[in-house]
Amino acid sequence: MERPVTGAAPLYEAIGEFKRGVIVNALREHGGNRTRAARALGVQRTYLMRLMRELAIKDPARSASSLGWPARGRSRPGSAR
């Protein structure tokens, strides 16, 4: 995507930050499950994945601690396995 000529960069940055926040919140609400988060956002999972890549949102399965999710294979505090 081409960057517009002078003055509009802050708008693009604000839009990107807004999208990032909405996606991160949806992922948190659905425990990092991208399929359920995409469904809640009303988008295809593949489009959500593309947005995550474009907005530098790390894959929760690979970096659980970056967004506050428990790492895979570890039980949550207080949960029985």
PDB file of N, CA, C and O in Angstrom:
ATOM      1  N   MET A   1       0.830  -1.169   0.000  1.00  0.00           N
ATOM      2  CA  MET A   1       0.000   0.000   0.000  1.00  0.00           C
ATOM      3  C   MET A   1       0.881   1.241   0.000  1.00  0.00           C
ATOM      4  O   MET A   1       1.818   1.346   0.791  1.00  0.00           O
ATOM      5  N   GLU A   2       0.582   2.161  -0.875  1.00  0.00           N
ATOM      6  CA  GLU A   2       1.377   3.376  -0.969  1.00  0.00           C
ATOM      7  C   GLU A   2       1.029   4.341   0.143  1.00  0.00           C
ATOM      8  O   GLU A   2      -0.129   4.469   0.540  1.00  0.00           O
ATOM      9  N   ARG A   3       2.034   5.008   0.628  1.00  0.00           N
ATOM     10  CA  ARG A   3       1.820   6.046   1.629  1.00  0.00           C
ATOM     11  C   ARG A   3       1.370   7.312   0.917  1.00  0.00           C
ATOM     12  O   ARG A   3       1.931   7.666  -0.120  1.00  0.00           O
ATOM     13  N   PRO A   4       0.375   7.995   1.449  1.00  0.00           N
ATOM     14  CA  PRO A   4      -0.074   9.232   0.821  1.00  0.00           C
ATOM     15  C   PRO A   4       0.953  10.338   0.987  1.00  0.00           C
ATOM     16  O   PRO A   4       1.881  10.235   1.789  1.00  0.00           O
ATOM     17  N   VAL A   5       0.769  11.379   0.224  1.00  0.00           N
ATOM     18  CA  VAL A   5       1.662  12.530   0.296  1.00  0.00           C
ATOM     19  C   VAL A   5       1.386  13.256   1.610  1.00  0.00           C
ATOM     20  O   VAL A   5       0.286  13.162   2.153  1.00  0.00           O
ATOM     21  N   THR A   6       2.352  13.959   2.107  1.00  0.00           N
ATOM     22  CA  THR A   6       2.352  14.701   3.379  1.00  0.00           C
ATOM     23  C   THR A   6       1.020  14.896   4.095  1.00  0.00           C
ATOM     24  O   THR A   6      -0.027  15.080   3.474  1.00  0.00           O
ATOM     25  N   GLY A   7       1.097  14.849   5.393  1.00  0.00           N
ATOM     26  CA  GLY A   7      -0.025  15.198   6.237  1.00  0.00           C
ATOM     27  C   GLY A   7      -0.948  14.066   6.647  1.00  0.00           C
ATOM     28  O   GLY A   7      -1.585  14.167   7.695  1.00  0.00           O
ATOM     29  N   ALA A   8      -1.050  13.018   5.891  1.00  0.00           N
ATOM     30  CA  ALA A   8      -2.013  11.961   6.198  1.00  0.00           C
ATOM     31  C   ALA A   8      -1.399  10.817   7.003  1.00  0.00           C
ATOM     32  O   ALA A   8      -2.127   9.942   7.471  1.00  0.00           O
ATOM     33  N   ALA A   9      -0.098  10.804   7.172  1.00  0.00           N
ATOM     34  CA  ALA A   9       0.554   9.713   7.895  1.00  0.00           C
ATOM     35  C   ALA A   9      -0.022   9.509   9.294  1.00  0.00           C
ATOM     36  O   ALA A   9      -0.245   8.363   9.682  1.00  0.00           O
ATOM     37  N   PRO A  10      -0.273  10.564  10.069  1.00  0.00           N
ATOM     38  CA  PRO A  10      -0.844  10.340  11.400  1.00  0.00           C
ATOM     39  C   PRO A  10      -2.204   9.632  11.351  1.00  0.00           C
ATOM     40  O   PRO A  10      -2.515   8.842  12.242  1.00  0.00           O
ATOM     41  N   LEU A  11      -3.011   9.903  10.327  1.00  0.00           N
ATOM     42  CA  LEU A  11      -4.298   9.232  10.192  1.00  0.00           C
ATOM     43  C   LEU A  11      -4.087   7.739   9.980  1.00  0.00           C
ATOM     44  O   LEU A  11      -4.756   6.923  10.614  1.00  0.00           O
ATOM     45  N   TYR A  12      -3.156   7.374   9.088  1.00  0.00           N
ATOM     46  CA  TYR A  12      -2.888   5.962   8.835  1.00  0.00           C
ATOM     47  C   TYR A  12      -2.364   5.274  10.087  1.00  0.00           C
ATOM     48  O   TYR A  12      -2.705   4.124  10.361  1.00  0.00           O
ATOM     49  N   GLU A  13      -1.530   5.986  10.849  1.00  0.00           N
ATOM     50  CA  GLU A  13      -1.008   5.412  12.085  1.00  0.00           C
ATOM     51  C   GLU A  13      -2.128   5.214  13.096  1.00  0.00           C
ATOM     52  O   GLU A  13      -2.177   4.187  13.773  1.00  0.00           O
ATOM     53  N   ALA A  14      -3.026   6.183  13.203  1.00  0.00           N
ATOM     54  CA  ALA A  14      -4.148   6.073  14.141  1.00  0.00           C
ATOM     55  C   ALA A  14      -5.074   4.922  13.753  1.00  0.00           C
ATOM     56  O   ALA A  14      -5.544   4.183  14.618  1.00  0.00           O
ATOM     57  N   ILE A  15      -5.334   4.770  12.472  1.00  0.00           N
ATOM     58  CA  ILE A  15      -6.183   3.678  11.996  1.00  0.00           C
ATOM     59  C   ILE A  15      -5.525   2.338  12.308  1.00  0.00           C
ATOM     60  O   ILE A  15      -6.191   1.403  12.752  1.00  0.00           O
ATOM     61  N   GLY A  16      -4.227   2.247  12.076  1.00  0.00           N
ATOM     62  CA  GLY A  16      -3.489   1.019  12.367  1.00  0.00           C
ATOM     63  C   GLY A  16      -3.528   0.672  13.842  1.00  0.00           C
ATOM     64  O   GLY A  16      -3.714  -0.490  14.204  1.00  0.00           O
ATOM     65  N   GLU A  17      -3.352   1.676  14.701  1.00  0.00           N
ATOM     66  CA  GLU A  17      -3.401   1.433  16.143  1.00  0.00           C
ATOM     67  C   GLU A  17      -4.794   1.005  16.586  1.00  0.00           C
ATOM     68  O   GLU A  17      -4.936   0.144  17.454  1.00  0.00           O
ATOM     69  N   PHE A  18      -5.828   1.608  15.988  1.00  0.00           N
ATOM     70  CA  PHE A  18      -7.196   1.225  16.317  1.00  0.00           C
ATOM     71  C   PHE A  18      -7.450  -0.226  15.926  1.00  0.00           C
ATOM     72  O   PHE A  18      -7.975  -1.006  16.721  1.00  0.00           O
ATOM     73  N   LYS A  19      -7.076  -0.586  14.696  1.00  0.00           N
ATOM     74  CA  LYS A  19      -7.255  -1.968  14.228  1.00  0.00           C
ATOM     75  C   LYS A  19      -6.513  -2.937  15.141  1.00  0.00           C
ATOM     76  O   LYS A  19      -7.041  -3.980  15.527  1.00  0.00           O
ATOM     77  N   ARG A  20      -5.280  -2.571  15.478  1.00  0.00           N
ATOM     78  CA  ARG A  20      -4.455  -3.431  16.326  1.00  0.00           C
ATOM     79  C   ARG A  20      -5.146  -3.669  17.670  1.00  0.00           C
ATOM     80  O   ARG A  20      -5.207  -4.803  18.146  1.00  0.00           O
ATOM     81  N   GLY A  21      -5.662  -2.608  18.276  1.00  0.00           N
ATOM     82  CA  GLY A  21      -6.336  -2.741  19.564  1.00  0.00           C
ATOM     83  C   GLY A  21      -7.566  -3.620  19.490  1.00  0.00           C
ATOM     84  O   GLY A  21      -7.797  -4.448  20.371  1.00  0.00           O
ATOM     85  N   VAL A  22      -8.358  -3.445  18.443  1.00  0.00           N
ATOM     86  CA  VAL A  22      -9.572  -4.248  18.279  1.00  0.00           C
ATOM     87  C   VAL A  22      -9.213  -5.723  18.119  1.00  0.00           C
ATOM     88  O   VAL A  22      -9.849  -6.589  18.719  1.00  0.00           O
ATOM     89  N   ILE A  23      -8.201  -6.003  17.313  1.00  0.00           N
ATOM     90  CA  ILE A  23      -7.795  -7.392  17.066  1.00  0.00           C
ATOM     91  C   ILE A  23      -7.222  -8.021  18.327  1.00  0.00           C
ATOM     92  O   ILE A  23      -7.570  -9.151  18.671  1.00  0.00           O
ATOM     93  N   VAL A  24      -6.347  -7.299  19.018  1.00  0.00           N
ATOM     94  CA  VAL A  24      -5.746  -7.834  20.245  1.00  0.00           C
ATOM     95  C   VAL A  24      -6.825  -8.117  21.281  1.00  0.00           C
ATOM     96  O   VAL A  24      -6.782  -9.151  21.948  1.00  0.00           O
ATOM     97  N   ASN A  25      -7.792  -7.216  21.428  1.00  0.00           N
ATOM     98  CA  ASN A  25      -8.886  -7.443  22.381  1.00  0.00           C
ATOM     99  C   ASN A  25      -9.705  -8.670  22.003  1.00  0.00           C
ATOM    100  O   ASN A  25     -10.065  -9.465  22.871  1.00  0.00           O
ATOM    101  N   ALA A  26     -10.001  -8.831  20.719  1.00  0.00           N
ATOM    102  CA  ALA A  26     -10.771 -10.003  20.278  1.00  0.00           C
ATOM    103  C   ALA A  26      -9.994 -11.284  20.552  1.00  0.00           C
ATOM    104  O   ALA A  26     -10.572 -12.282  20.985  1.00  0.00           O
ATOM    105  N   LEU A  27      -8.694 -11.262  20.304  1.00  0.00           N
ATOM    106  CA  LEU A  27      -7.879 -12.442  20.568  1.00  0.00           C
ATOM    107  C   LEU A  27      -7.847 -12.762  22.060  1.00  0.00           C
ATOM    108  O   LEU A  27      -7.920 -13.928  22.446  1.00  0.00           O
ATOM    109  N   ARG A  28      -7.740 -11.747  22.889  1.00  0.00           N
ATOM    110  CA  ARG A  28      -7.750 -11.967  24.339  1.00  0.00           C
ATOM    111  C   ARG A  28      -9.077 -12.550  24.795  1.00  0.00           C
ATOM    112  O   ARG A  28      -9.113 -13.491  25.588  1.00  0.00           O
ATOM    113  N   GLU A  29     -10.170 -11.983  24.287  1.00  0.00           N
ATOM    114  CA  GLU A  29     -11.504 -12.463  24.679  1.00  0.00           C
ATOM    115  C   GLU A  29     -11.724 -13.924  24.318  1.00  0.00           C
ATOM    116  O   GLU A  29     -12.487 -14.627  24.980  1.00  0.00           O
ATOM    117  N   HIS A  30     -11.048 -14.379  23.260  1.00  0.00           N
ATOM    118  CA  HIS A  30     -11.246 -15.749  22.786  1.00  0.00           C
ATOM    119  C   HIS A  30     -10.031 -16.627  23.061  1.00  0.00           C
ATOM    120  O   HIS A  30      -9.805 -17.625  22.376  1.00  0.00           O
ATOM    121  N   GLY A  31      -9.258 -16.246  24.067  1.00  0.00           N
ATOM    122  CA  GLY A  31      -8.139 -17.077  24.514  1.00  0.00           C
ATOM    123  C   GLY A  31      -7.095 -17.334  23.452  1.00  0.00           C
ATOM    124  O   GLY A  31      -6.422 -18.364  23.481  1.00  0.00           O
ATOM    125  N   GLY A  32      -6.949 -16.408  22.505  1.00  0.00           N
ATOM    126  CA  GLY A  32      -5.956 -16.568  21.451  1.00  0.00           C
ATOM    127  C   GLY A  32      -6.436 -17.390  20.268  1.00  0.00           C
ATOM    128  O   GLY A  32      -5.688 -17.599  19.313  1.00  0.00           O
ATOM    129  N   ASN A  33      -7.671 -17.857  20.320  1.00  0.00           N
ATOM    130  CA  ASN A  33      -8.210 -18.664  19.219  1.00  0.00           C
ATOM    131  C   ASN A  33      -8.552 -17.746  18.049  1.00  0.00           C
ATOM    132  O   ASN A  33      -9.513 -16.979  18.108  1.00  0.00           O
ATOM    133  N   ARG A  34      -7.760 -17.832  16.995  1.00  0.00           N
ATOM    134  CA  ARG A  34      -7.916 -16.935  15.838  1.00  0.00           C
ATOM    135  C   ARG A  34      -9.225 -17.166  15.100  1.00  0.00           C
ATOM    136  O   ARG A  34      -9.819 -16.211  14.598  1.00  0.00           O
ATOM    137  N   THR A  35      -9.686 -18.400  15.022  1.00  0.00           N
ATOM    138  CA  THR A  35     -10.937 -18.693  14.325  1.00  0.00           C
ATOM    139  C   THR A  35     -12.114 -18.027  15.030  1.00  0.00           C
ATOM    140  O   THR A  35     -12.947 -17.384  14.391  1.00  0.00           O
ATOM    141  N   ARG A  36     -12.177 -18.186  16.356  1.00  0.00           N
ATOM    142  CA  ARG A  36     -13.280 -17.566  17.104  1.00  0.00           C
ATOM    143  C   ARG A  36     -13.175 -16.047  17.114  1.00  0.00           C
ATOM    144  O   ARG A  36     -14.192 -15.356  17.047  1.00  0.00           O
ATOM    145  N   ALA A  37     -11.951 -15.516  17.198  1.00  0.00           N
ATOM    146  CA  ALA A  37     -11.758 -14.063  17.177  1.00  0.00           C
ATOM    147  C   ALA A  37     -12.204 -13.502  15.828  1.00  0.00           C
ATOM    148  O   ALA A  37     -12.876 -12.472  15.776  1.00  0.00           O
ATOM    149  N   ALA A  38     -11.834 -14.175  14.739  1.00  0.00           N
ATOM    150  CA  ALA A  38     -12.230 -13.727  13.402  1.00  0.00           C
ATOM    151  C   ALA A  38     -13.744 -13.745  13.262  1.00  0.00           C
ATOM    152  O   ALA A  38     -14.337 -12.810  12.724  1.00  0.00           O
ATOM    153  N   ARG A  39     -14.365 -14.812  13.749  1.00  0.00           N
ATOM    154  CA  ARG A  39     -15.825 -14.920  13.682  1.00  0.00           C
ATOM    155  C   ARG A  39     -16.478 -13.765  14.455  1.00  0.00           C
ATOM    156  O   ARG A  39     -17.449 -13.173  13.983  1.00  0.00           O
ATOM    157  N   ALA A  40     -15.946 -13.447  15.635  1.00  0.00           N
ATOM    158  CA  ALA A  40     -16.497 -12.360  16.451  1.00  0.00           C
ATOM    159  C   ALA A  40     -16.313 -11.005  15.762  1.00  0.00           C
ATOM    160  O   ALA A  40     -17.142 -10.107  15.913  1.00  0.00           O
ATOM    161  N   LEU A  41     -15.225 -10.867  15.010  1.00  0.00           N
ATOM    162  CA  LEU A  41     -14.960  -9.616  14.300  1.00  0.00           C
ATOM    163  C   LEU A  41     -15.706  -9.535  12.969  1.00  0.00           C
ATOM    164  O   LEU A  41     -15.763  -8.474  12.348  1.00  0.00           O
ATOM    165  N   GLY A  42     -16.273 -10.654  12.536  1.00  0.00           N
ATOM    166  CA  GLY A  42     -17.009 -10.669  11.275  1.00  0.00           C
ATOM    167  C   GLY A  42     -16.123 -10.703  10.046  1.00  0.00           C
ATOM    168  O   GLY A  42     -16.498 -10.206   8.985  1.00  0.00           O
ATOM    169  N   VAL A  43     -14.919 -11.304  10.196  1.00  0.00           N
ATOM    170  CA  VAL A  43     -13.991 -11.413   9.067  1.00  0.00           C
ATOM    171  C   VAL A  43     -13.561 -12.868   8.900  1.00  0.00           C
ATOM    172  O   VAL A  43     -13.743 -13.689   9.799  1.00  0.00           O
ATOM    173  N   GLN A  44     -12.996 -13.168   7.752  1.00  0.00           N
ATOM    174  CA  GLN A  44     -12.450 -14.498   7.516  1.00  0.00           C
ATOM    175  C   GLN A  44     -11.175 -14.683   8.341  1.00  0.00           C
ATOM    176  O   GLN A  44     -10.449 -13.719   8.584  1.00  0.00           O
ATOM    177  N   ARG A  45     -10.905 -15.897   8.764  1.00  0.00           N
ATOM    178  CA  ARG A  45      -9.691 -16.168   9.533  1.00  0.00           C
ATOM    179  C   ARG A  45      -8.437 -15.781   8.761  1.00  0.00           C
ATOM    180  O   ARG A  45      -7.487 -15.251   9.338  1.00  0.00           O
ATOM    181  N   THR A  46      -8.433 -16.043   7.464  1.00  0.00           N
ATOM    182  CA  THR A  46      -7.254 -15.720   6.656  1.00  0.00           C
ATOM    183  C   THR A  46      -7.019 -14.208   6.591  1.00  0.00           C
ATOM    184  O   THR A  46      -5.874 -13.756   6.561  1.00  0.00           O
ATOM    185  N   TYR A  47      -8.111 -13.426   6.569  1.00  0.00           N
ATOM    186  CA  TYR A  47      -7.966 -11.971   6.570  1.00  0.00           C
ATOM    187  C   TYR A  47      -7.436 -11.504   7.928  1.00  0.00           C
ATOM    188  O   TYR A  47      -6.604 -10.598   7.991  1.00  0.00           O
ATOM    189  N   LEU A  48      -7.910 -12.113   9.006  1.00  0.00           N
ATOM    190  CA  LEU A  48      -7.400 -11.782  10.331  1.00  0.00           C
ATOM    191  C   LEU A  48      -5.906 -12.071  10.394  1.00  0.00           C
ATOM    192  O   LEU A  48      -5.141 -11.272  10.934  1.00  0.00           O
ATOM    193  N   MET A  49      -5.492 -13.195   9.851  1.00  0.00           N
ATOM    194  CA  MET A  49      -4.066 -13.552   9.849  1.00  0.00           C
ATOM    195  C   MET A  49      -3.245 -12.511   9.076  1.00  0.00           C
ATOM    196  O   MET A  49      -2.157 -12.123   9.501  1.00  0.00           O
ATOM    197  N   ARG A  50      -3.786 -12.068   7.937  1.00  0.00           N
ATOM    198  CA  ARG A  50      -3.077 -11.057   7.135  1.00  0.00           C
ATOM    199  C   ARG A  50      -2.969  -9.751   7.922  1.00  0.00           C
ATOM    200  O   ARG A  50      -1.912  -9.120   7.934  1.00  0.00           O
ATOM    201  N   LEU A  51      -4.061  -9.343   8.581  1.00  0.00           N
ATOM    202  CA  LEU A  51      -4.018  -8.126   9.391  1.00  0.00           C
ATOM    203  C   LEU A  51      -3.015  -8.263  10.529  1.00  0.00           C
ATOM    204  O   LEU A  51      -2.283  -7.321  10.834  1.00  0.00           O
ATOM    205  N   MET A  52      -2.982  -9.432  11.154  1.00  0.00           N
ATOM    206  CA  MET A  52      -2.027  -9.656  12.236  1.00  0.00           C
ATOM    207  C   MET A  52      -0.595  -9.506  11.729  1.00  0.00           C
ATOM    208  O   MET A  52       0.251  -8.922  12.405  1.00  0.00           O
ATOM    209  N   ARG A  53      -0.333 -10.029  10.553  1.00  0.00           N
ATOM    210  CA  ARG A  53       1.003  -9.908   9.971  1.00  0.00           C
ATOM    211  C   ARG A  53       1.314  -8.445   9.651  1.00  0.00           C
ATOM    212  O   ARG A  53       2.389  -7.953   9.993  1.00  0.00           O
ATOM    213  N   GLU A  54       0.375  -7.743   8.995  1.00  0.00           N
ATOM    214  CA  GLU A  54       0.581  -6.346   8.608  1.00  0.00           C
ATOM    215  C   GLU A  54       0.746  -5.428   9.812  1.00  0.00           C
ATOM    216  O   GLU A  54       1.505  -4.460   9.759  1.00  0.00           O
ATOM    217  N   LEU A  55       0.034  -5.730  10.900  1.00  0.00           N
ATOM    218  CA  LEU A  55       0.069  -4.877  12.079  1.00  0.00           C
ATOM    219  C   LEU A  55       1.057  -5.365  13.133  1.00  0.00           C
ATOM    220  O   LEU A  55       1.100  -4.840  14.245  1.00  0.00           O
ATOM    221  N   ALA A  56       1.843  -6.363  12.779  1.00  0.00           N
ATOM    222  CA  ALA A  56       2.880  -6.919  13.659  1.00  0.00           C
ATOM    223  C   ALA A  56       2.302  -7.421  14.975  1.00  0.00           C
ATOM    224  O   ALA A  56       2.870  -7.187  16.042  1.00  0.00           O
ATOM    225  N   ILE A  57       1.174  -8.109  14.893  1.00  0.00           N
ATOM    226  CA  ILE A  57       0.588  -8.745  16.073  1.00  0.00           C
ATOM    227  C   ILE A  57       1.112 -10.168  16.092  1.00  0.00           C
ATOM    228  O   ILE A  57       0.876 -10.938  15.160  1.00  0.00           O
ATOM    229  N   LYS A  58       1.818 -10.513  17.146  1.00  0.00           N
ATOM    230  CA  LYS A  58       2.430 -11.837  17.215  1.00  0.00           C
ATOM    231  C   LYS A  58       1.386 -12.922  17.382  1.00  0.00           C
ATOM    232  O   LYS A  58       0.335 -12.714  17.988  1.00  0.00           O
ATOM    233  N   ASP A  59       1.693 -14.066  16.840  1.00  0.00           N
ATOM    234  CA  ASP A  59       0.828 -15.243  16.941  1.00  0.00           C
ATOM    235  C   ASP A  59       0.781 -15.688  18.394  1.00  0.00           C
ATOM    236  O   ASP A  59       1.815 -16.025  18.972  1.00  0.00           O
ATOM    237  N   PRO A  60      -0.418 -15.694  18.997  1.00  0.00           N
ATOM    238  CA  PRO A  60      -0.504 -16.054  20.409  1.00  0.00           C
ATOM    239  C   PRO A  60      -0.031 -17.468  20.706  1.00  0.00           C
ATOM    240  O   PRO A  60       0.388 -17.749  21.829  1.00  0.00           O
ATOM    241  N   ALA A  61      -0.088 -18.355  19.738  1.00  0.00           N
ATOM    242  CA  ALA A  61       0.371 -19.731  19.947  1.00  0.00           C
ATOM    243  C   ALA A  61       1.889 -19.783  20.091  1.00  0.00           C
ATOM    244  O   ALA A  61       2.429 -20.681  20.738  1.00  0.00           O
ATOM    245  N   ARG A  62       2.571 -18.817  19.484  1.00  0.00           N
ATOM    246  CA  ARG A  62       4.034 -18.818  19.516  1.00  0.00           C
ATOM    247  C   ARG A  62       4.597 -17.896  20.579  1.00  0.00           C
ATOM    248  O   ARG A  62       5.718 -18.098  21.046  1.00  0.00           O
ATOM    249  N   SER A  63       3.830 -16.883  20.968  1.00  0.00           N
ATOM    250  CA  SER A  63       4.333 -15.928  21.954  1.00  0.00           C
ATOM    251  C   SER A  63       3.239 -15.591  22.959  1.00  0.00           C
ATOM    252  O   SER A  63       2.769 -14.455  23.026  1.00  0.00           O
ATOM    253  N   ALA A  64       2.852 -16.562  23.714  1.00  0.00           N
ATOM    254  CA  ALA A  64       1.734 -16.404  24.641  1.00  0.00           C
ATOM    255  C   ALA A  64       1.950 -15.280  25.640  1.00  0.00           C
ATOM    256  O   ALA A  64       1.008 -14.560  25.970  1.00  0.00           O
ATOM    257  N   SER A  65       3.145 -15.122  26.116  1.00  0.00           N
ATOM    258  CA  SER A  65       3.383 -14.123  27.160  1.00  0.00           C
ATOM    259  C   SER A  65       3.265 -12.700  26.639  1.00  0.00           C
ATOM    260  O   SER A  65       3.045 -11.785  27.432  1.00  0.00           O
ATOM    261  N   SER A  66       3.403 -12.477  25.331  1.00  0.00           N
ATOM    262  CA  SER A  66       3.377 -11.112  24.811  1.00  0.00           C
ATOM    263  C   SER A  66       2.022 -10.450  24.969  1.00  0.00           C
ATOM    264  O   SER A  66       1.954  -9.223  25.036  1.00  0.00           O
ATOM    265  N   LEU A  67       0.938 -11.218  25.031  1.00  0.00           N
ATOM    266  CA  LEU A  67      -0.384 -10.630  25.184  1.00  0.00           C
ATOM    267  C   LEU A  67      -1.080 -11.110  26.450  1.00  0.00           C
ATOM    268  O   LEU A  67      -2.283 -10.904  26.614  1.00  0.00           O
ATOM    269  N   GLY A  68      -0.343 -11.741  27.335  1.00  0.00           N
ATOM    270  CA  GLY A  68      -0.906 -12.143  28.605  1.00  0.00           C
ATOM    271  C   GLY A  68      -1.587 -13.498  28.611  1.00  0.00           C
ATOM    272  O   GLY A  68      -2.287 -13.826  29.569  1.00  0.00           O
ATOM    273  N   TRP A  69      -1.399 -14.297  27.560  1.00  0.00           N
ATOM    274  CA  TRP A  69      -1.999 -15.625  27.542  1.00  0.00           C
ATOM    275  C   TRP A  69      -1.038 -16.620  28.159  1.00  0.00           C
ATOM    276  O   TRP A  69       0.176 -16.430  28.090  1.00  0.00           O
ATOM    277  N   PRO A  70      -1.559 -17.677  28.760  1.00  0.00           N
ATOM    278  CA  PRO A  70      -0.662 -18.714  29.266  1.00  0.00           C
ATOM    279  C   PRO A  70      -0.025 -19.454  28.089  1.00  0.00           C
ATOM    280  O   PRO A  70      -0.637 -19.606  27.032  1.00  0.00           O
ATOM    281  N   ALA A  71       1.188 -19.904  28.285  1.00  0.00           N
ATOM    282  CA  ALA A  71       1.871 -20.649  27.225  1.00  0.00           C
ATOM    283  C   ALA A  71       1.167 -21.980  27.002  1.00  0.00           C
ATOM    284  O   ALA A  71       0.580 -22.544  27.926  1.00  0.00           O
ATOM    285  N   ARG A  72       1.230 -22.468  25.795  1.00  0.00           N
ATOM    286  CA  ARG A  72       0.610 -23.764  25.483  1.00  0.00           C
ATOM    287  C   ARG A  72       1.241 -24.862  26.307  1.00  0.00           C
ATOM    288  O   ARG A  72       2.448 -24.879  26.547  1.00  0.00           O
ATOM    289  N   GLY A  73       0.392 -25.776  26.734  1.00  0.00           N
ATOM    290  CA  GLY A  73       0.907 -26.910  27.485  1.00  0.00           C
ATOM    291  C   GLY A  73       0.992 -26.670  28.972  1.00  0.00           C
ATOM    292  O   GLY A  73       1.210 -27.601  29.747  1.00  0.00           O
ATOM    293  N   ARG A  74       0.820 -25.422  29.374  1.00  0.00           N
ATOM    294  CA  ARG A  74       0.849 -25.102  30.794  1.00  0.00           C
ATOM    295  C   ARG A  74      -0.557 -24.812  31.264  1.00  0.00           C
ATOM    296  O   ARG A  74      -1.339 -24.172  30.561  1.00  0.00           O
ATOM    297  N   SER A  75      -0.869 -25.276  32.432  1.00  0.00           N
ATOM    298  CA  SER A  75      -2.214 -25.025  32.952  1.00  0.00           C
ATOM    299  C   SER A  75      -2.290 -23.617  33.498  1.00  0.00           C
ATOM    300  O   SER A  75      -1.281 -23.027  33.884  1.00  0.00           O
ATOM    301  N   ARG A  76      -3.487 -23.094  33.524  1.00  0.00           N
ATOM    302  CA  ARG A  76      -3.696 -21.760  34.087  1.00  0.00           C
ATOM    303  C   ARG A  76      -3.667 -21.856  35.595  1.00  0.00           C
ATOM    304  O   ARG A  76      -3.973 -22.905  36.161  1.00  0.00           O
ATOM    305  N   PRO A  77      -3.300 -20.761  36.253  1.00  0.00           N
ATOM    306  CA  PRO A  77      -3.273 -20.799  37.727  1.00  0.00           C
ATOM    307  C   PRO A  77      -4.646 -21.180  38.262  1.00  0.00           C
ATOM    308  O   PRO A  77      -5.665 -20.634  37.839  1.00  0.00           O
ATOM    309  N   GLY A  78      -4.656 -22.111  39.185  1.00  0.00           N
ATOM    310  CA  GLY A  78      -5.892 -22.532  39.818  1.00  0.00           C
ATOM    311  C   GLY A  78      -6.687 -23.571  39.028  1.00  0.00           C
ATOM    312  O   GLY A  78      -7.736 -24.020  39.489  1.00  0.00           O
ATOM    313  N   SER A  79      -6.211 -23.956  37.861  1.00  0.00           N
ATOM    314  CA  SER A  79      -6.958 -24.946  37.088  1.00  0.00           C
ATOM    315  C   SER A  79      -6.337 -26.323  37.289  1.00  0.00           C
ATOM    316  O   SER A  79      -5.119 -26.465  37.399  1.00  0.00           O
ATOM    317  N   ALA A  80      -7.184 -27.313  37.334  1.00  0.00           N
ATOM    318  CA  ALA A  80      -6.711 -28.691  37.496  1.00  0.00           C
ATOM    319  C   ALA A  80      -6.507 -29.310  36.131  1.00  0.00           C
ATOM    320  O   ALA A  80      -7.270 -29.049  35.201  1.00  0.00           O
ATOM    321  N   ARG A  81      -5.496 -30.116  36.016  1.00  0.00           N
ATOM    322  CA  ARG A  81      -5.232 -30.822  34.764  1.00  0.00           C
ATOM    323  C   ARG A  81      -5.570 -32.240  34.900  1.00  0.00           C
ATOM    324  O   ARG A  81      -5.417 -33.006  33.948  1.00  0.00           O
TER     325      ARG A  81
END
